[in-house]
């Protein structure tokens, strides 16, 4: 929500991974891309610091059946585990 954003929080409640990644791409340098059928439909919930988009990626990697690869500091690829 806008109030959460203004307070420095990213709040996701049962959001699709594709939507979360779209939001994260606004807050970090470079791009995060999904590579694999059905990944975008995975669901994400949580409250995160808007200044730490890497923390969101860490939580995604720990809780969803995905593998993340940092190609460069500016390109992260998320694939099925």
PDB file of N, CA, C and O in Angstrom:
ATOM      1  N   UNK A   1       0.834  -1.190   0.000  1.00  0.00           N
ATOM      2  CA  UNK A   1       0.000   0.000   0.000  1.00  0.00           C
ATOM      3  C   UNK A   1       0.874   1.247   0.000  1.00  0.00           C
ATOM      4  O   UNK A   1       2.053   1.187   0.348  1.00  0.00           O
ATOM      5  N   UNK A   2       0.292   2.369  -0.390  1.00  0.00           N
ATOM      6  CA  UNK A   2       1.064   3.608  -0.459  1.00  0.00           C
ATOM      7  C   UNK A   2       1.576   4.021   0.913  1.00  0.00           C
ATOM      8  O   UNK A   2       2.708   4.491   1.023  1.00  0.00           O
ATOM      9  N   UNK A   3       0.779   3.861   1.953  1.00  0.00           N
ATOM     10  CA  UNK A   3       1.218   4.218   3.300  1.00  0.00           C
ATOM     11  C   UNK A   3       2.427   3.376   3.699  1.00  0.00           C
ATOM     12  O   UNK A   3       3.377   3.896   4.284  1.00  0.00           O
ATOM     13  N   UNK A   4       2.400   2.105   3.394  1.00  0.00           N
ATOM     14  CA  UNK A   4       3.532   1.223   3.714  1.00  0.00           C
ATOM     15  C   UNK A   4       4.781   1.681   2.973  1.00  0.00           C
ATOM     16  O   UNK A   4       5.861   1.741   3.560  1.00  0.00           O
ATOM     17  N   UNK A   5       4.643   2.004   1.690  1.00  0.00           N
ATOM     18  CA  UNK A   5       5.786   2.460   0.901  1.00  0.00           C
ATOM     19  C   UNK A   5       6.381   3.718   1.513  1.00  0.00           C
ATOM     20  O   UNK A   5       7.601   3.839   1.616  1.00  0.00           O
ATOM     21  N   UNK A   6       5.536   4.651   1.917  1.00  0.00           N
ATOM     22  CA  UNK A   6       6.021   5.903   2.516  1.00  0.00           C
ATOM     23  C   UNK A   6       6.722   5.657   3.839  1.00  0.00           C
ATOM     24  O   UNK A   6       7.586   6.442   4.231  1.00  0.00           O
ATOM     25  N   UNK A   7       6.374   4.599   4.525  1.00  0.00           N
ATOM     26  CA  UNK A   7       7.037   4.285   5.794  1.00  0.00           C
ATOM     27  C   UNK A   7       8.247   3.376   5.581  1.00  0.00           C
ATOM     28  O   UNK A   7       8.844   2.906   6.549  1.00  0.00           O
ATOM     29  N   UNK A   8       8.608   3.129   4.336  1.00  0.00           N
ATOM     30  CA  UNK A   8       9.800   2.334   4.051  1.00  0.00           C
ATOM     31  C   UNK A   8       9.573   0.837   4.036  1.00  0.00           C
ATOM     32  O   UNK A   8      10.522   0.066   4.184  1.00  0.00           O
ATOM     33  N   UNK A   9       8.344   0.415   3.863  1.00  0.00           N
ATOM     34  CA  UNK A   9       8.023  -1.012   3.873  1.00  0.00           C
ATOM     35  C   UNK A   9       7.463  -1.460   2.533  1.00  0.00           C
ATOM     36  O   UNK A   9       6.723  -0.729   1.875  1.00  0.00           O
ATOM     37  N   UNK A  10       7.828  -2.660   2.146  1.00  0.00           N
ATOM     38  CA  UNK A  10       7.184  -3.348   1.034  1.00  0.00           C
ATOM     39  C   UNK A  10       6.351  -4.457   1.669  1.00  0.00           C
ATOM     40  O   UNK A  10       6.885  -5.324   2.360  1.00  0.00           O
ATOM     41  N   UNK A  11       5.061  -4.425   1.435  1.00  0.00           N
ATOM     42  CA  UNK A  11       4.169  -5.422   2.019  1.00  0.00           C
ATOM     43  C   UNK A  11       3.541  -6.230   0.896  1.00  0.00           C
ATOM     44  O   UNK A  11       2.889  -5.688   0.004  1.00  0.00           O
ATOM     45  N   UNK A  12       3.751  -7.539   0.962  1.00  0.00           N
ATOM     46  CA  UNK A  12       3.170  -8.454  -0.015  1.00  0.00           C
ATOM     47  C   UNK A  12       2.316  -9.452   0.734  1.00  0.00           C
ATOM     48  O   UNK A  12       2.792 -10.118   1.654  1.00  0.00           O
ATOM     49  N   UNK A  13       1.054  -9.560   0.344  1.00  0.00           N
ATOM     50  CA  UNK A  13       0.148 -10.526   0.959  1.00  0.00           C
ATOM     51  C   UNK A  13      -0.444 -11.390  -0.140  1.00  0.00           C
ATOM     52  O   UNK A  13      -1.342 -10.974  -0.872  1.00  0.00           O
ATOM     53  N   UNK A  14       0.089 -12.616  -0.238  1.00  0.00           N
ATOM     54  CA  UNK A  14      -0.349 -13.565  -1.245  1.00  0.00           C
ATOM     55  C   UNK A  14      -0.263 -12.963  -2.656  1.00  0.00           C
ATOM     56  O   UNK A  14      -1.178 -13.112  -3.466  1.00  0.00           O
ATOM     57  N   UNK A  15       0.853 -12.285  -2.929  1.00  0.00           N
ATOM     58  CA  UNK A  15       1.100 -11.680  -4.237  1.00  0.00           C
ATOM     59  C   UNK A  15       1.792 -12.683  -5.143  1.00  0.00           C
ATOM     60  O   UNK A  15       2.521 -13.554  -4.668  1.00  0.00           O
ATOM     61  N   UNK A  16       1.571 -12.566  -6.427  1.00  0.00           N
ATOM     62  CA  UNK A  16       2.269 -13.438  -7.368  1.00  0.00           C
ATOM     63  C   UNK A  16       3.744 -13.038  -7.419  1.00  0.00           C
ATOM     64  O   UNK A  16       4.088 -11.869  -7.245  1.00  0.00           O
ATOM     65  N   UNK A  17       4.597 -14.012  -7.657  1.00  0.00           N
ATOM     66  CA  UNK A  17       6.030 -13.746  -7.747  1.00  0.00           C
ATOM     67  C   UNK A  17       6.320 -12.750  -8.865  1.00  0.00           C
ATOM     68  O   UNK A  17       7.199 -11.901  -8.718  1.00  0.00           O
ATOM     69  N   UNK A  18       5.608 -12.839  -9.959  1.00  0.00           N
ATOM     70  CA  UNK A  18       5.833 -11.898 -11.063  1.00  0.00           C
ATOM     71  C   UNK A  18       5.536 -10.462 -10.625  1.00  0.00           C
ATOM     72  O   UNK A  18       6.239  -9.536 -11.030  1.00  0.00           O
ATOM     73  N   UNK A  19       4.523 -10.274  -9.817  1.00  0.00           N
ATOM     74  CA  UNK A  19       4.183  -8.945  -9.309  1.00  0.00           C
ATOM     75  C   UNK A  19       5.250  -8.452  -8.334  1.00  0.00           C
ATOM     76  O   UNK A  19       5.644  -7.287  -8.379  1.00  0.00           O
ATOM     77  N   UNK A  20       5.714  -9.329  -7.461  1.00  0.00           N
ATOM     78  CA  UNK A  20       6.754  -8.969  -6.496  1.00  0.00           C
ATOM     79  C   UNK A  20       8.030  -8.576  -7.231  1.00  0.00           C
ATOM     80  O   UNK A  20       8.656  -7.571  -6.893  1.00  0.00           O
ATOM     81  N   UNK A  21       8.418  -9.355  -8.226  1.00  0.00           N
ATOM     82  CA  UNK A  21       9.627  -9.054  -8.993  1.00  0.00           C
ATOM     83  C   UNK A  21       9.473  -7.720  -9.717  1.00  0.00           C
ATOM     84  O   UNK A  21      10.423  -6.939  -9.778  1.00  0.00           O
ATOM     85  N   UNK A  22       8.312  -7.455 -10.255  1.00  0.00           N
ATOM     86  CA  UNK A  22       8.057  -6.181 -10.914  1.00  0.00           C
ATOM     87  C   UNK A  22       8.274  -5.021  -9.942  1.00  0.00           C
ATOM     88  O   UNK A  22       8.895  -4.019 -10.296  1.00  0.00           O
ATOM     89  N   UNK A  23       7.765  -5.158  -8.726  1.00  0.00           N
ATOM     90  CA  UNK A  23       7.978  -4.131  -7.703  1.00  0.00           C
ATOM     91  C   UNK A  23       9.456  -4.009  -7.339  1.00  0.00           C
ATOM     92  O   UNK A  23       9.982  -2.899  -7.258  1.00  0.00           O
ATOM     93  N   UNK A  24      10.125  -5.126  -7.122  1.00  0.00           N
ATOM     94  CA  UNK A  24      11.533  -5.092  -6.742  1.00  0.00           C
ATOM     95  C   UNK A  24      12.400  -4.440  -7.804  1.00  0.00           C
ATOM     96  O   UNK A  24      13.357  -3.736  -7.482  1.00  0.00           O
ATOM     97  N   UNK A  25      12.072  -4.667  -9.059  1.00  0.00           N
ATOM     98  CA  UNK A  25      12.859  -4.077 -10.140  1.00  0.00           C
ATOM     99  C   UNK A  25      12.831  -2.554 -10.108  1.00  0.00           C
ATOM    100  O   UNK A  25      13.688  -1.909 -10.714  1.00  0.00           O
ATOM    101  N   UNK A  26      11.870  -1.976  -9.420  1.00  0.00           N
ATOM    102  CA  UNK A  26      11.811  -0.516  -9.265  1.00  0.00           C
ATOM    103  C   UNK A  26      12.778  -0.014  -8.199  1.00  0.00           C
ATOM    104  O   UNK A  26      13.156   1.158  -8.207  1.00  0.00           O
ATOM    105  N   UNK A  27      13.178  -0.886  -7.290  1.00  0.00           N
ATOM    106  CA  UNK A  27      13.959  -0.461  -6.130  1.00  0.00           C
ATOM    107  C   UNK A  27      15.416  -0.883  -6.154  1.00  0.00           C
ATOM    108  O   UNK A  27      16.145  -0.619  -5.198  1.00  0.00           O
ATOM    109  N   UNK A  28      15.855  -1.526  -7.212  1.00  0.00           N
ATOM    110  CA  UNK A  28      17.257  -1.952  -7.263  1.00  0.00           C
ATOM    111  C   UNK A  28      17.829  -1.675  -8.635  1.00  0.00           C
ATOM    112  O   UNK A  28      17.113  -1.622  -9.635  1.00  0.00           O
ATOM    113  N   UNK A  29      19.144  -1.501  -8.657  1.00  0.00           N
ATOM    114  CA  UNK A  29      19.837  -1.314  -9.929  1.00  0.00           C
ATOM    115  C   UNK A  29      19.841  -2.644 -10.671  1.00  0.00           C
ATOM    116  O   UNK A  29      20.013  -3.694 -10.052  1.00  0.00           O
ATOM    117  N   UNK A  30      19.656  -2.615 -11.967  1.00  0.00           N
ATOM    118  CA  UNK A  30      19.670  -3.846 -12.740  1.00  0.00           C
ATOM    119  C   UNK A  30      18.300  -4.469 -12.851  1.00  0.00           C
ATOM    120  O   UNK A  30      17.282  -3.817 -12.620  1.00  0.00           O
ATOM    121  N   UNK A  31      18.284  -5.751 -13.211  1.00  0.00           N
ATOM    122  CA  UNK A  31      17.032  -6.462 -13.447  1.00  0.00           C
ATOM    123  C   UNK A  31      17.031  -7.818 -12.745  1.00  0.00           C
ATOM    124  O   UNK A  31      18.068  -8.458 -12.570  1.00  0.00           O
ATOM    125  N   UNK A  32      15.839  -8.223 -12.355  1.00  0.00           N
ATOM    126  CA  UNK A  32      15.584  -9.579 -11.870  1.00  0.00           C
ATOM    127  C   UNK A  32      14.669 -10.189 -12.923  1.00  0.00           C
ATOM    128  O   UNK A  32      13.649  -9.598 -13.277  1.00  0.00           O
ATOM    129  N   UNK A  33      15.025 -11.365 -13.426  1.00  0.00           N
ATOM    130  CA  UNK A  33      14.191 -12.004 -14.443  1.00  0.00           C
ATOM    131  C   UNK A  33      13.807 -13.414 -14.003  1.00  0.00           C
ATOM    132  O   UNK A  33      14.582 -14.110 -13.348  1.00  0.00           O
ATOM    133  N   UNK A  34      12.603 -13.813 -14.372  1.00  0.00           N
ATOM    134  CA  UNK A  34      12.124 -15.169 -14.121  1.00  0.00           C
ATOM    135  C   UNK A  34      12.337 -15.979 -15.382  1.00  0.00           C
ATOM    136  O   UNK A  34      12.047 -15.519 -16.486  1.00  0.00           O
ATOM    137  N   UNK A  35      12.847 -17.190 -15.211  1.00  0.00           N
ATOM    138  CA  UNK A  35      13.097 -18.066 -16.352  1.00  0.00           C
ATOM    139  C   UNK A  35      12.517 -19.433 -16.033  1.00  0.00           C
ATOM    140  O   UNK A  35      13.148 -20.236 -15.345  1.00  0.00           O
ATOM    141  N   UNK A  36      11.319 -19.699 -16.530  1.00  0.00           N
ATOM    142  CA  UNK A  36      10.676 -20.986 -16.294  1.00  0.00           C
ATOM    143  C   UNK A  36       9.170 -20.849 -16.231  1.00  0.00           C
ATOM    144  O   UNK A  36       8.633 -19.881 -15.693  1.00  0.00           O
ATOM    145  N   UNK A  37       8.507 -21.839 -16.792  1.00  0.00           N
ATOM    146  CA  UNK A  37       7.047 -21.835 -16.811  1.00  0.00           C
ATOM    147  C   UNK A  37       6.475 -21.931 -15.401  1.00  0.00           C
ATOM    148  O   UNK A  37       6.948 -22.717 -14.581  1.00  0.00           O
ATOM    149  N   UNK A  38       5.473 -21.140 -15.135  1.00  0.00           N
ATOM    150  CA  UNK A  38       4.745 -21.218 -13.881  1.00  0.00           C
ATOM    151  C   UNK A  38       5.371 -20.495 -12.706  1.00  0.00           C
ATOM    152  O   UNK A  38       4.725 -20.363 -11.667  1.00  0.00           O
ATOM    153  N   UNK A  39       6.608 -20.020 -12.827  1.00  0.00           N
ATOM    154  CA  UNK A  39       7.242 -19.349 -11.696  1.00  0.00           C
ATOM    155  C   UNK A  39       6.493 -18.094 -11.274  1.00  0.00           C
ATOM    156  O   UNK A  39       6.354 -17.817 -10.082  1.00  0.00           O
ATOM    157  N   UNK A  40       6.018 -17.350 -12.237  1.00  0.00           N
ATOM    158  CA  UNK A  40       5.339 -16.095 -11.932  1.00  0.00           C
ATOM    159  C   UNK A  40       4.104 -16.258 -11.082  1.00  0.00           C
ATOM    160  O   UNK A  40       3.677 -15.309 -10.425  1.00  0.00           O
ATOM    161  N   UNK A  41       3.520 -17.442 -11.081  1.00  0.00           N
ATOM    162  CA  UNK A  41       2.297 -17.698 -10.313  1.00  0.00           C
ATOM    163  C   UNK A  41       2.573 -18.076  -8.853  1.00  0.00           C
ATOM    164  O   UNK A  41       1.642 -18.099  -8.048  1.00  0.00           O
ATOM    165  N   UNK A  42       3.819 -18.369  -8.494  1.00  0.00           N
ATOM    166  CA  UNK A  42       4.128 -18.686  -7.095  1.00  0.00           C
ATOM    167  C   UNK A  42       3.724 -17.511  -6.219  1.00  0.00           C
ATOM    168  O   UNK A  42       3.756 -16.364  -6.665  1.00  0.00           O
ATOM    169  N   UNK A  43       3.344 -17.785  -4.975  1.00  0.00           N
ATOM    170  CA  UNK A  43       2.792 -16.756  -4.090  1.00  0.00           C
ATOM    171  C   UNK A  43       3.820 -16.315  -3.052  1.00  0.00           C
ATOM    172  O   UNK A  43       4.600 -17.120  -2.544  1.00  0.00           O
ATOM    173  N   UNK A  44       3.802 -15.019  -2.751  1.00  0.00           N
ATOM    174  CA  UNK A  44       4.746 -14.413  -1.807  1.00  0.00           C
ATOM    175  C   UNK A  44       3.974 -13.581  -0.800  1.00  0.00           C
ATOM    176  O   UNK A  44       3.074 -12.823  -1.161  1.00  0.00           O
ATOM    177  N   UNK A  45       4.339 -13.732   0.476  1.00  0.00           N
ATOM    178  CA  UNK A  45       3.792 -12.891   1.536  1.00  0.00           C
ATOM    179  C   UNK A  45       4.939 -12.464   2.438  1.00  0.00           C
ATOM    180  O   UNK A  45       5.862 -13.238   2.691  1.00  0.00           O
ATOM    181  N   UNK A  46       4.878 -11.231   2.919  1.00  0.00           N
ATOM    182  CA  UNK A  46       5.898 -10.760   3.850  1.00  0.00           C
ATOM    183  C   UNK A  46       5.956  -9.254   3.899  1.00  0.00           C
ATOM    184  O   UNK A  46       5.390  -8.562   3.053  1.00  0.00           O
ATOM    185  N   UNK A  47       6.659  -8.755   4.915  1.00  0.00           N
ATOM    186  CA  UNK A  47       6.893  -7.323   5.085  1.00  0.00           C
ATOM    187  C   UNK A  47       8.399  -7.127   5.046  1.00  0.00           C
ATOM    188  O   UNK A  47       9.138  -7.758   5.802  1.00  0.00           O
ATOM    189  N   UNK A  48       8.851  -6.239   4.149  1.00  0.00           N
ATOM    190  CA  UNK A  48      10.275  -6.060   3.914  1.00  0.00           C
ATOM    191  C   UNK A  48      10.639  -4.583   3.913  1.00  0.00           C
ATOM    192  O   UNK A  48       9.785  -3.720   3.708  1.00  0.00           O
ATOM    193  N   UNK A  49      11.908  -4.308   4.142  1.00  0.00           N
ATOM    194  CA  UNK A  49      12.427  -2.953   4.101  1.00  0.00           C
ATOM    195  C   UNK A  49      12.623  -2.541   2.642  1.00  0.00           C
ATOM    196  O   UNK A  49      13.284  -3.250   1.882  1.00  0.00           O
ATOM    197  N   UNK A  50      12.064  -1.421   2.256  1.00  0.00           N
ATOM    198  CA  UNK A  50      12.161  -0.956   0.876  1.00  0.00           C
ATOM    199  C   UNK A  50      13.614  -0.673   0.485  1.00  0.00           C
ATOM    200  O   UNK A  50      13.952  -0.712  -0.698  1.00  0.00           O
ATOM    201  N   UNK A  51      14.466  -0.393   1.457  1.00  0.00           N
ATOM    202  CA  UNK A  51      15.874  -0.110   1.175  1.00  0.00           C
ATOM    203  C   UNK A  51      16.726  -1.370   1.064  1.00  0.00           C
ATOM    204  O   UNK A  51      17.929  -1.288   0.817  1.00  0.00           O
ATOM    205  N   UNK A  52      16.107  -2.531   1.246  1.00  0.00           N
ATOM    206  CA  UNK A  52      16.847  -3.792   1.185  1.00  0.00           C
ATOM    207  C   UNK A  52      16.155  -4.782   0.246  1.00  0.00           C
ATOM    208  O   UNK A  52      15.639  -5.802   0.702  1.00  0.00           O
ATOM    209  N   UNK A  53      16.139  -4.495  -1.054  1.00  0.00           N
ATOM    210  CA  UNK A  53      15.496  -5.439  -1.965  1.00  0.00           C
ATOM    211  C   UNK A  53      16.191  -6.799  -1.981  1.00  0.00           C
ATOM    212  O   UNK A  53      15.569  -7.808  -2.314  1.00  0.00           O
ATOM    213  N   UNK A  54      17.466  -6.833  -1.627  1.00  0.00           N
ATOM    214  CA  UNK A  54      18.177  -8.110  -1.527  1.00  0.00           C
ATOM    215  C   UNK A  54      17.590  -8.999  -0.448  1.00  0.00           C
ATOM    216  O   UNK A  54      17.626 -10.224  -0.567  1.00  0.00           O
ATOM    217  N   UNK A  55      17.052  -8.402   0.601  1.00  0.00           N
ATOM    218  CA  UNK A  55      16.405  -9.175   1.658  1.00  0.00           C
ATOM    219  C   UNK A  55      15.163  -9.886   1.156  1.00  0.00           C
ATOM    220  O   UNK A  55      14.857 -10.993   1.597  1.00  0.00           O
ATOM    221  N   UNK A  56      14.448  -9.255   0.236  1.00  0.00           N
ATOM    222  CA  UNK A  56      13.277  -9.893  -0.366  1.00  0.00           C
ATOM    223  C   UNK A  56      13.738 -11.089  -1.197  1.00  0.00           C
ATOM    224  O   UNK A  56      13.140 -12.163  -1.136  1.00  0.00           O
ATOM    225  N   UNK A  57      14.798 -10.898  -1.969  1.00  0.00           N
ATOM    226  CA  UNK A  57      15.329 -12.000  -2.772  1.00  0.00           C
ATOM    227  C   UNK A  57      15.786 -13.156  -1.890  1.00  0.00           C
ATOM    228  O   UNK A  57      15.546 -14.320  -2.209  1.00  0.00           O
ATOM    229  N   UNK A  58      16.446 -12.833  -0.779  1.00  0.00           N
ATOM    230  CA  UNK A  58      16.880 -13.882   0.149  1.00  0.00           C
ATOM    231  C   UNK A  58      15.684 -14.675   0.680  1.00  0.00           C
ATOM    232  O   UNK A  58      15.733 -15.902   0.755  1.00  0.00           O
ATOM    233  N   UNK A  59      14.610 -13.968   1.049  1.00  0.00           N
ATOM    234  CA  UNK A  59      13.415 -14.646   1.565  1.00  0.00           C
ATOM    235  C   UNK A  59      12.774 -15.515   0.488  1.00  0.00           C
ATOM    236  O   UNK A  59      12.315 -16.619   0.778  1.00  0.00           O
ATOM    237  N   UNK A  60      12.739 -15.029  -0.746  1.00  0.00           N
ATOM    238  CA  UNK A  60      12.185 -15.815  -1.847  1.00  0.00           C
ATOM    239  C   UNK A  60      12.993 -17.090  -2.030  1.00  0.00           C
ATOM    240  O   UNK A  60      12.430 -18.174  -2.184  1.00  0.00           O
ATOM    241  N   UNK A  61      14.313 -16.957  -2.014  1.00  0.00           N
ATOM    242  CA  UNK A  61      15.185 -18.124  -2.205  1.00  0.00           C
ATOM    243  C   UNK A  61      15.016 -19.153  -1.093  1.00  0.00           C
ATOM    244  O   UNK A  61      15.142 -20.354  -1.334  1.00  0.00           O
ATOM    245  N   UNK A  62      14.731 -18.689   0.125  1.00  0.00           N
ATOM    246  CA  UNK A  62      14.583 -19.603   1.264  1.00  0.00           C
ATOM    247  C   UNK A  62      13.210 -20.260   1.340  1.00  0.00           C
ATOM    248  O   UNK A  62      13.077 -21.343   1.909  1.00  0.00           O
ATOM    249  N   UNK A  63      12.191 -19.622   0.776  1.00  0.00           N
ATOM    250  CA  UNK A  63      10.823 -20.119   1.001  1.00  0.00           C
ATOM    251  C   UNK A  63      10.134 -20.697  -0.233  1.00  0.00           C
ATOM    252  O   UNK A  63       9.138 -21.408  -0.106  1.00  0.00           O
ATOM    253  N   UNK A  64      10.648 -20.404  -1.412  1.00  0.00           N
ATOM    254  CA  UNK A  64      10.006 -20.907  -2.627  1.00  0.00           C
ATOM    255  C   UNK A  64      10.913 -21.918  -3.314  1.00  0.00           C
ATOM    256  O   UNK A  64      12.126 -21.905  -3.106  1.00  0.00           O
ATOM    257  N   UNK A  65      10.332 -22.795  -4.135  1.00  0.00           N
ATOM    258  CA  UNK A  65      11.133 -23.807  -4.836  1.00  0.00           C
ATOM    259  C   UNK A  65      11.825 -23.211  -6.064  1.00  0.00           C
ATOM    260  O   UNK A  65      11.524 -23.564  -7.204  1.00  0.00           O
ATOM    261  N   UNK A  66      12.770 -22.289  -5.792  1.00  0.00           N
ATOM    262  CA  UNK A  66      13.484 -21.603  -6.870  1.00  0.00           C
ATOM    263  C   UNK A  66      14.982 -21.606  -6.591  1.00  0.00           C
ATOM    264  O   UNK A  66      15.430 -21.835  -5.467  1.00  0.00           O
ATOM    265  N   UNK A  67      15.732 -21.345  -7.642  1.00  0.00           N
ATOM    266  CA  UNK A  67      17.176 -21.152  -7.566  1.00  0.00           C
ATOM    267  C   UNK A  67      17.477 -19.785  -8.135  1.00  0.00           C
ATOM    268  O   UNK A  67      16.965 -19.417  -9.192  1.00  0.00           O
ATOM    269  N   UNK A  68      18.318 -19.021  -7.428  1.00  0.00           N
ATOM    270  CA  UNK A  68      18.703 -17.700  -7.911  1.00  0.00           C
ATOM    271  C   UNK A  68      20.158 -17.703  -8.303  1.00  0.00           C
ATOM    272  O   UNK A  68      21.007 -18.264  -7.609  1.00  0.00           O
ATOM    273  N   UNK A  69      20.437 -17.067  -9.431  1.00  0.00           N
ATOM    274  CA  UNK A  69      21.803 -16.933  -9.909  1.00  0.00           C
ATOM    275  C   UNK A  69      22.053 -15.461 -10.213  1.00  0.00           C
ATOM    276  O   UNK A  69      21.333 -14.850 -11.002  1.00  0.00           O
ATOM    277  N   UNK A  70      23.078 -14.897  -9.579  1.00  0.00           N
ATOM    278  CA  UNK A  70      23.488 -13.527  -9.895  1.00  0.00           C
ATOM    279  C   UNK A  70      24.509 -13.603 -11.015  1.00  0.00           C
ATOM    280  O   UNK A  70      25.652 -14.003 -10.794  1.00  0.00           O
ATOM    281  N   UNK A  71      24.099 -13.223 -12.210  1.00  0.00           N
ATOM    282  CA  UNK A  71      24.986 -13.240 -13.368  1.00  0.00           C
ATOM    283  C   UNK A  71      26.014 -12.117 -13.224  1.00  0.00           C
ATOM    284  O   UNK A  71      27.209 -12.318 -13.439  1.00  0.00           O
ATOM    285  N   UNK A  72      25.527 -10.946 -12.859  1.00  0.00           N
ATOM    286  CA  UNK A  72      26.342  -9.780 -12.525  1.00  0.00           C
ATOM    287  C   UNK A  72      25.624  -9.113 -11.359  1.00  0.00           C
ATOM    288  O   UNK A  72      24.534  -9.546 -10.985  1.00  0.00           O
ATOM    289  N   UNK A  73      26.211  -8.066 -10.775  1.00  0.00           N
ATOM    290  CA  UNK A  73      25.458  -7.348  -9.732  1.00  0.00           C
ATOM    291  C   UNK A  73      24.154  -6.756 -10.265  1.00  0.00           C
ATOM    292  O   UNK A  73      23.284  -6.364  -9.487  1.00  0.00           O
ATOM    293  N   UNK A  74      24.021  -6.692 -11.580  1.00  0.00           N
ATOM    294  CA  UNK A  74      22.862  -6.048 -12.190  1.00  0.00           C
ATOM    295  C   UNK A  74      21.890  -7.015 -12.853  1.00  0.00           C
ATOM    296  O   UNK A  74      20.889  -6.583 -13.424  1.00  0.00           O
ATOM    297  N   UNK A  75      22.164  -8.308 -12.787  1.00  0.00           N
ATOM    298  CA  UNK A  75      21.257  -9.285 -13.387  1.00  0.00           C
ATOM    299  C   UNK A  75      21.137 -10.505 -12.490  1.00  0.00           C
ATOM    300  O   UNK A  75      22.116 -11.209 -12.241  1.00  0.00           O
ATOM    301  N   UNK A  76      19.911 -10.747 -12.001  1.00  0.00           N
ATOM    302  CA  UNK A  76      19.603 -11.917 -11.190  1.00  0.00           C
ATOM    303  C   UNK A  76      18.579 -12.730 -11.965  1.00  0.00           C
ATOM    304  O   UNK A  76      17.561 -12.200 -12.412  1.00  0.00           O
ATOM    305  N   UNK A  77      18.858 -14.039 -12.125  1.00  0.00           N
ATOM    306  CA  UNK A  77      17.952 -14.941 -12.816  1.00  0.00           C
ATOM    307  C   UNK A  77      17.353 -15.895 -11.788  1.00  0.00           C
ATOM    308  O   UNK A  77      18.077 -16.522 -11.014  1.00  0.00           O
ATOM    309  N   UNK A  78      16.033 -15.998 -11.787  1.00  0.00           N
ATOM    310  CA  UNK A  78      15.318 -16.924 -10.908  1.00  0.00           C
ATOM    311  C   UNK A  78      14.751 -18.030 -11.765  1.00  0.00           C
ATOM    312  O   UNK A  78      14.026 -17.780 -12.728  1.00  0.00           O
ATOM    313  N   UNK A  79      15.093 -19.282 -11.398  1.00  0.00           N
ATOM    314  CA  UNK A  79      14.661 -20.475 -12.144  1.00  0.00           C
ATOM    315  C   UNK A  79      14.022 -21.468 -11.181  1.00  0.00           C
ATOM    316  O   UNK A  79      14.177 -21.347  -9.965  1.00  0.00           O
ATOM    317  N   UNK A  80      13.300 -22.453 -11.725  1.00  0.00           N
ATOM    318  CA  UNK A  80      12.762 -23.510 -10.854  1.00  0.00           C
ATOM    319  C   UNK A  80      13.915 -24.267 -10.183  1.00  0.00           C
ATOM    320  O   UNK A  80      14.984 -24.449 -10.765  1.00  0.00           O
ATOM    321  N   UNK A  81      13.671 -24.693  -8.965  1.00  0.00           N
ATOM    322  CA  UNK A  81      14.691 -25.454  -8.220  1.00  0.00           C
ATOM    323  C   UNK A  81      14.800 -26.867  -8.768  1.00  0.00           C
ATOM    324  O   UNK A  81      15.601 -27.661  -8.274  1.00  0.00           O
TER     325      UNK A  81
END
